[in-house]
Amino acid sequence: MTRRSWTLFIAAGILWGVPYLFIKIAVEPGGFQPGFLVFARVGLGAIFLLPLAIKQGLIPEAMKYFKWILLYSIVELVGPWYFLSSGERHVTSGLAGLLIATVPFLSTILASLLGDHTVWQPLRIIGIVVGFVGVVLVVGLESLRGHNSKSAVILILLAALGYAIAPLMIRRKAPTLNGLAINSVAMVCTTIIYIPVGIVQWPTKVPNTSAIWSLIALGIFPTAIAFVVFFKVLIEVGPTRASMVTYINTAIAVLLGILVLGEPLTLGIGLGLPLILVGSYLSGKKKVTQ
């Protein structure tokens, strides 16, 4: 990958490393219900992105692909964000990060089934394996023992499956469509779909300050800004290698846990973070045709 590709890749990883922390804070007692959190998060994202897309004249072209953007919004946003928000009420944020780190595996398998056999190049497979080993070390085996809800694990794995399917689908059906156009329309669609849920789960009392600020941060950084950056990564390196950003996500999530929540710096973290970075580098080093 080029220097520009790596810059965008790392930026997307950082931006998508913060939701685990913000979601955990936002859905804790005194905060928001999962459905309302998704409604407000995508609503803020739409408010931020839609004017930019309109100003750039991107909406008319996007509407030509409306049915695919609607399907994309369901697979990428409507389902996964509810699954993740609900799941994080019952599992550790570390386990959630580990489960989402299955996205590159799912993406590789799906791409292969769709006829892209370049995903099985040895260097890329080594990168996937090394990165996943790093994720396991970072999260720690205690996370696997610490969850208390199998249904929550299943929900988060369903979110990972959605994250793997959606980019592959939209880049095949609308390969030249601007990422800002796609996600501004998708967030409007998701907001509309979630209106009934938002009304039903509207807070009966004012949530705590931490939850409110977490919601605002979710709407701006890992929602509006991150999707624009990620679609630039998709264009630069293709959907399969772009999915490797989940390894960076997990590393950032763990670091935020240490710095913000005071979680301990373990041996697993010290060994795992370098492996995540090496795995991400190897998985994207060899130039292939997507």
N, C-alpha and C positions, 0 to 999 in steps of 0.2 A: 504494500500500500504506500501511497505518497505521503509526504509530510502533512499535507492538507487533510488527507484521509485519517491519519492518526490523530490529528488535532481534533477533528470532528468526533471521531470514535471515543476519545478520552472525555471530551466535553459531554457527550451523550451519557457515558458511563457515570460521570459525576452527577449530572442532573437526575438520572434515574436511580442513583444510589440513595437519595434522600427520602423517597416516599415511605420506605419502611419505618423510619423514625417518625415522620409526621403522621402516618396512618395510626401507628401504635398510640401516639399521644392523643390523637383526635377521637378515637373510638373507646378510650378508657372511660370508666365511670365519671360522670360529670361532663362528658363530651357529647359526641354526635352518634346517632344510629348509622349503620353502614350505608343504607339506601340514601339517606339524606346527604351523607358525606359525598357519595358519588354524584348526586344531583348538583350539589353546590360546587363541587370541584370542576365538573365539566362545564357548568354554567359560567364560572369565572374564566375558564379557558376559552370558551366561546366569545365572551365579552372582550377578551384580550386579542384573539386571533381574527375574528370575523371582520372588524373594521380594516385590519391590515390587508386581508384578502380582497375586500371590496375596493379599497384604494388602489390596489395593484391590478384591478380588473380581472381577477382570477375566477370569480364565481360562475360566469356564463359557461366557461369551458368545463368547470367541475360538474355542473348540472347535467352535462351530457353523459356523465358516468354515475348519475345519482344512485341507481340501484346497487351498483358495486360499492359506492361509498357508504350507503346505508347498511349493506351486509358487513362491510369492514367495521363500521361503528359498533355493530352488535357483537362481532367476534373479538374485536380488540378492546372495546370500552365497556359496553353495556354489561356483558357477562363477567369478564375478568376483573374489572374494578370492584364489582360487588363481591365476587368470590374472594378476592384478596382482602378487602376491608372486613368481611365477615370472618374469614379464616384467622386474621391476626388478632381477633378477640380471644382466641383459644389456643394459639401456639406462640412460641417465642418468635421474635423477629428474625433471629438467626436461622431457625428452621424454615421460615417463610422464604428467606433469601436462598437457602440451599435448594428448596423445591423449585423456585423460579429459575434457578441455574440449570434446570433440565431443558430449557428452551433451545439451546444450540443442538442438543441431541435430537429433539423432536423436529427441529427445522431441517437438520441434515437428512433425517429419514424421509420427511415429507418431500423435500426437494428431489431426493433420489427416486421416490415413487412417481414423481412428476416428470422424470426423465433426465434430470441434471446429475449425471454420474461423476462430474468433476468434484463434487463435494467429498468424495471418498479418497482424495489424494492423501498419501501417507503423512505429509507434513501437517496437513490440517487435522487429521485424526489424532496425531500426537499432541497437537495443540489443545484439542478438545479434552483429551484424557488428562494431560498435565494440569490444565486449568481446573478441571473438575476435582482432581485430587487436592488442589489448593483450596477450593471452596470447602471441601469436607474438613480440611485442617482448620480453616478459619472459623467455620461455624462450630466445630467441635462435636464430638460424639455425645456430649451431654445434651445437645439440642435434640438429637434423635430420641433420647430417652425422656426428654422433658415435656413433650407435647401430651396433652390430655384429651385430644379429640381427633379420632380418625376421620370423621366427616370434614373437619377443618383442613386436614391434609389433602383430602380428595378435592375440596374446593380450590385450594391453591394450585394443585396439579392441573385442574381444569383451566385455571387462569393461564398457566404456563402453556397449555395446548393452544389456547386462543392467541397468545402472543406469538406462537410459532406459525400458526396458520395465516393470520391477518396480513403480515407484510408480504408473504409469498403470493397471496391472492391478489392484493391490490397492485403490486408491481407487474403482475402478469396481465391483469385486466385494464390497467391504466398506467402503462410504463412511462409515459411522458408527462403525466399530470403532476403539477407542482404540489409538493408536500404541504405547503401552507393552505392551498385550496382544499386538499383532501381532508385535513384535520380540522379546519374551521367548519366545514360542512358537517363532518362526522360529529363534532362536539355539539353543534346545534341539534342534530338528530338525536344524540344521546340525551341531551338536556330535555328535549320534548318528551322522549320516551319515559324519562324518570320523573316527570312532573307529578303523576299520581303518587309515586313512592315518596317524593319530597314532601307532598302535602300530608300524607299519612304519618310520616316520621318527623315532621317539623318539630323542633324542640319545644317542649312545654315550659321550659325555663331557660334563661340565658346560660349557655355552656361556659365552662371556665375559660380564662384568658388564654391558656396554653393551647386548648383545643381550637379556639378561634384563629389564633395566629398560625397554627399548623394547617388549618383548612385554607387560609389565604395563601400560604406558601405552596401548598399542594396545587392550587389552581394556577399559580403563575409559573413556577419553576419546572417541576417534573411533568406538568401537563401542557401548558401553552408553549413555553420555550423549548422544552426537551423534544417535543414531537417535530418541530421545525428542524432542529439539529439532526434528529435521527433520520429524517427523510433525506437529508443531504448525505448522510452516511450510506443509506440504501442505494442512492444513485451512484455513489463513489465505488462501493465495494460489493454490492449485491446483498440480497436478504439473508442468505445463509451465514456469511461472515459477519454481517451486521448483528446477527443474533448473539455473537460472542460477547457483546457489550454487557450481557448479564453477569459475566464474571467480574467485570469492573464494578457493576452495581453492588454485588455482594461485598466486595472489599470496602467500598465507600460506606455501605450500611454498617459494617462492623466498626470501622473507624469512628463514625458518628456516635455509635453506641458507647465507645470508649471515651470520647471527648465530651459528649453532651450528657450521657446518662451515667457516666462513671463506671462502665463495665470494665472488668479486668483485662489487661493485656496478657494473653496466654501464649504458651509456646506454639500452639496451633496457629495463632495469628501471625506470629513471627516467621514461621515456616511457610504458611499458606499464602500470604500476600505476594511474596516474590513468585511463587508458582503460578498464581493467577495472572500476573503481568507477563510472565514468560509464555504461558499457555495462550494468552490473547495475541502475543506477538507472533508465535509460530502459526497460529490458526489463520492469520492474515498476511503472512510473509510472502507466500508464493502467489504470483499473479495468475488468476484463472479467468476463464470466460464465464460470465453468469447469464 
